[in-house]
Amino acid sequence: MAISITVARGVPDDAYARVVALARELQASDANFQGVDLQVQRGDLTAVALKVSDGDDAMRERLLWLLVADALKGDPDSVMGALC
């Protein structure tokens, strides 16, 4: 099953690019995400800037949500470091 990451359309392009880079990095380097189809797209979210859906693993879904939220902030001291 695919994991879906939806980022609000109003999120700046540079922040969206960091989320895409994070997804690629996780697929390449994290056993929890290797071989998993990570789909990143923009969507019409109004109340929140981010939605993550993983129908197979609620803990992995929450972990990914935290990582993506961190990537959206663009903090260079992020656990993932500089993504792009």
C-alpha positions in Angstrom: 0.0 0.0 0.0 1.2 3.5 -0.8 1.8 6.2 1.8 0.2 9.6 0.9 1.7 12.9 1.9 -0.5 15.8 1.0 0.8 19.4 1.4 -1.5 22.4 1.2 -1.4 24.4 -2.0 -0.5 27.5 -0.1 2.8 26.0 1.2 5.7 27.7 -0.6 7.5 25.9 -3.4 10.8 25.6 -1.5 9.0 23.9 1.5 7.2 21.5 -0.9 10.6 20.7 -2.5 12.0 19.8 0.9 9.1 17.4 1.5 9.8 15.7 -1.9 13.5 15.5 -1.0 12.6 14.0 2.4 10.5 11.3 0.8 13.3 10.3 -1.6 15.8 10.3 1.2 13.6 8.1 3.4 13.0 5.6 0.6 16.8 5.4 0.0 18.0 5.2 3.6 15.4 4.2 6.1 14.3 0.6 6.4 10.8 1.7 7.4 10.3 3.3 4.0 12.4 1.3 1.6 10.2 -0.5 -0.9 7.2 1.7 0.1 5.5 3.9 -2.5 5.6 7.4 -1.0 3.3 9.7 -2.9 3.8 13.5 -2.4 1.2 15.8 -3.8 -0.4 19.2 -3.2 -4.0 19.3 -2.1 -6.9 21.5 -1.0 -6.2 21.4 2.7 -7.7 24.3 4.6 -7.5 23.6 8.4 -4.0 22.2 8.2 -0.9 22.4 6.0 -0.2 18.7 6.0 -1.8 15.3 5.9 -0.1 11.9 6.0 -2.0 8.7 5.4 -0.5 5.2 5.9 -3.1 2.5 6.0 -0.7 -0.1 7.1 1.1 1.4 10.1 -0.2 4.1 12.4 3.2 4.6 14.1 5.0 5.0 10.8 2.3 7.4 9.7 2.9 9.6 12.9 6.7 9.4 12.5 6.4 10.5 8.9 4.1 13.3 9.9 6.6 14.6 12.4 9.5 14.4 9.8 7.4 16.2 7.1 6.3 18.9 9.6 9.9 19.5 10.4 10.9 19.6 6.7 8.2 22.2 6.1 9.7 24.5 8.8 13.0 24.4 6.9 15.1 24.3 10.1 18.8 23.6 9.2 19.1 21.9 12.6 16.4 19.4 11.6 17.0 15.7 12.3 17.2 15.2 8.6 19.7 18.0 8.0 19.6 20.1 4.8 17.3 18.4 2.3 17.8 20.6 -0.7 
